[in-house]
């Protein structure tokens, strides 16, 4: 089944305002060469500025996180409703850095999924195993548990609005990446498990995250079940990010 690739740039907690504006403008200037959906995910501070730059260009806008609460006295939090009103379309949920550094468990992630979907945001749900699990050959069981805990109670309609990002934790920011064979095997496994729950999962995009760069992206994009990439460090360099989009043919 043909699925249009998605290349998403997760800027994380990087850049200052002028750098963010410059990067967004560089990517906007290259939009005529895109053969895929392109998504920029800046920090909260830069969402309005990036929206202004990419408005009506076909480039999508995302956020890196949202609160489990709809509104109220939750100092420092940002709600899904606020993000939707600010022009955000996609939202990352379950990134390994949120799980590790902020203790987000499946209970929290499920609440975030539900509130994001309620307000019309499109979640990019992240899953992936640490190195010790991979070395023990238990990666499929580990990832399946992540999917079961947060996704399996959702409806087919919900599934239609979710993108899965497989991000082996041992490859995030390390310079290592899964081989094309490892990525394809896991993406195919994820698709089968989700499709057994809701057949619409055959149409879901499952993208790869973990030290994606111009040197390895062609092989990864050659895998039939790899529908794009969630790009970290390489998304901060316009030349590298544009090169990755060019590989998504």
C-alpha positions in Angstrom: 0.0 0.0 0.0 1.4 3.3 -1.1 2.1 5.8 1.8 3.5 9.2 1.3 6.7 9.6 3.3 7.0 12.1 6.2 10.2 13.8 7.2 9.9 15.5 10.5 12.6 17.7 12.1 12.6 17.6 15.9 14.6 20.6 17.0 14.4 19.6 20.6 15.7 22.3 23.1 18.1 23.8 20.5 18.6 27.1 18.6 17.9 30.7 19.5 15.3 32.7 17.8 17.4 34.1 14.9 18.8 30.6 14.2 15.3 29.1 14.2 14.0 31.8 11.8 17.0 31.3 9.5 16.6 27.5 9.5 12.8 27.7 8.8 13.5 30.1 5.9 16.1 27.9 4.4 13.7 24.9 4.5 10.9 27.0 3.1 13.1 28.1 0.1 13.7 24.4 -0.8 10.0 23.4 -0.6 9.8 23.1 -4.4 12.0 20.1 -4.3 10.1 18.1 -1.7 8.6 14.7 -2.7 7.3 14.0 0.8 5.4 15.7 3.6 7.7 17.9 5.6 7.1 18.7 9.3 9.0 21.2 11.5 8.8 20.7 15.3 10.4 23.7 17.1 10.4 24.5 20.8 7.3 26.1 22.1 9.0 29.5 22.0 9.4 29.5 18.2 6.1 28.0 17.1 4.5 31.4 16.2 7.6 32.5 14.3 7.9 29.3 12.4 4.2 29.3 11.6 4.5 32.7 10.1 7.3 31.6 7.9 5.7 28.3 6.6 2.1 29.4 6.5 0.4 28.2 3.3 3.6 26.6 2.0 2.6 23.0 2.5 5.2 22.6 5.3 3.5 21.3 8.4 4.0 22.5 12.0 4.4 20.3 15.1 5.0 20.5 18.9 7.2 18.4 21.0 4.9 17.9 24.0 1.6 18.8 25.6 0.0 18.7 29.0 -2.3 15.9 30.2 -4.6 18.7 31.4 -7.0 20.7 29.2 -6.6 24.0 31.1 -6.3 25.5 34.6 -3.7 26.3 37.2 -0.8 24.2 35.9 2.1 26.7 35.8 4.5 26.0 33.0 2.3 23.6 31.1 1.0 24.0 27.5 -2.3 22.4 26.5 -3.4 20.6 23.4 -6.1 23.1 22.9 -3.6 26.0 23.0 -1.4 24.3 20.5 -4.2 23.6 18.1 -5.2 27.3 18.3 -1.6 28.3 17.6 -1.7 26.4 14.3 0.0 23.2 15.4 -1.0 20.1 13.4 1.3 17.3 14.8 2.6 16.5 18.3 5.3 14.1 19.5 4.1 11.8 22.3 6.2 9.2 24.1 9.7 10.3 22.9 12.3 8.3 24.8 13.8 11.5 26.2 10.4 12.3 27.8 10.1 8.8 29.2 13.6 8.8 30.6 14.1 12.4 31.9 10.5 13.2 32.9 9.2 9.9 34.0 6.4 9.7 31.5 4.9 6.2 31.8 2.2 4.6 29.7 -0.5 6.0 31.9 0.6 9.6 31.2 1.2 8.9 27.5 -2.3 7.4 27.1 -3.8 10.6 28.6 -1.7 12.7 26.3 -2.8 10.7 23.3 -6.4 11.0 24.2 -6.3 14.8 24.8 -4.3 15.4 21.6 -6.8 13.4 19.6 -9.7 15.2 21.3 -8.4 18.6 20.0 -7.6 17.4 16.5 -3.8 17.1 16.8 -2.1 14.2 15.0 0.2 12.3 17.4 3.6 10.9 16.5 3.8 8.1 19.0 7.4 7.0 19.7 8.5 3.5 20.7 11.8 1.7 20.8 14.1 -0.4 22.9 17.3 0.3 24.9 20.6 -1.4 24.0 20.4 -4.1 26.6 17.0 -5.2 25.4 18.3 -5.3 21.8 21.3 -7.3 22.8 19.1 -9.8 24.6 16.9 -10.2 21.5 13.8 -9.0 23.3 13.2 -5.9 21.3 9.9 -7.1 19.8 8.4 -7.9 23.1 9.5 -4.6 24.5 8.1 -2.5 21.7 4.8 -4.5 21.6 4.3 -3.8 25.3 4.7 0.0 24.6 2.1 -0.2 21.9 -0.3 -2.3 23.9 -0.1 -0.1 27.0 -0.8 3.2 25.1 -2.5 2.5 21.8 -4.5 -0.7 22.0 -7.6 0.8 23.6 -8.0 3.4 20.9 -10.5 3.3 18.0 -9.8 2.7 14.3 -10.7 6.4 13.8 -7.9 7.3 16.3 -5.5 5.0 14.5 -6.1 6.8 11.3 -4.7 10.0 12.8 -1.6 8.5 14.4 2.0 8.2 13.1 4.3 5.7 14.7 8.0 6.6 15.2 10.3 3.7 15.8 13.3 5.1 17.6 15.8 2.5 19.0 17.0 4.3 22.1 20.5 3.1 21.5 20.6 5.0 18.3 19.3 8.4 19.4 22.1 11.0 19.4 24.8 8.4 19.4 25.8 8.4 15.8 24.6 4.7 15.6 21.6 3.7 13.6 19.7 0.6 13.0 20.7 -1.2 9.8 18.1 -1.2 7.1 17.4 -4.9 7.9 16.8 -4.1 11.6 14.6 -1.1 10.8 12.5 -3.0 8.2 12.1 -6.0 10.5 10.8 -3.8 13.4 8.6 -1.6 11.2 7.0 -4.7 9.6 6.4 -6.2 13.0 4.8 -3.0 14.4 2.6 -2.7 11.3 1.4 -6.3 11.7 0.7 -6.0 15.4 -1.3 -2.8 14.9 -3.1 -4.1 11.8 -4.2 -7.2 13.7 -5.9 -4.7 16.1 -7.3 -2.3 13.4 -6.7 -3.1 9.7 -6.5 0.7 9.0 -3.0 0.4 10.5 -1.9 -0.8 7.0 -2.3 2.8 6.0 -0.5 4.3 9.0 2.9 5.8 8.5 5.7 4.2 10.6 8.8 6.4 10.5 12.3 5.8 11.7 14.2 7.9 14.3 17.7 7.5 15.5 20.8 9.3 14.0 19.3 9.7 10.6 21.6 11.6 8.2 22.2 12.1 4.5 24.7 9.2 4.5 22.3 6.5 5.7 18.9 7.7 4.7 18.8 6.3 1.2 19.1 2.7 2.5 16.6 3.3 5.2 14.1 4.8 2.8 14.5 1.9 0.5 12.8 -0.4 3.1 9.1 -1.0 2.2 7.8 -0.4 5.7 9.9 2.7 6.5 7.6 5.6 5.7 9.9 8.5 6.6 12.0 9.7 9.5 12.0 11.6 12.7 15.2 13.6 12.4 17.1 15.0 15.4 20.5 16.5 15.0 20.5 16.6 11.2 17.3 18.7 11.3 19.3 21.6 12.8 21.3 21.9 9.6 19.2 22.9 6.7 21.6 21.3 4.1 21.4 17.9 5.8 17.6 18.1 6.5 16.9 19.1 2.9 19.1 16.2 1.7 17.0 13.8 3.8 13.8 15.1 2.2 15.3 14.7 -1.2 15.8 11.0 -0.5 12.1 10.5 0.1 11.1 9.7 -3.4 
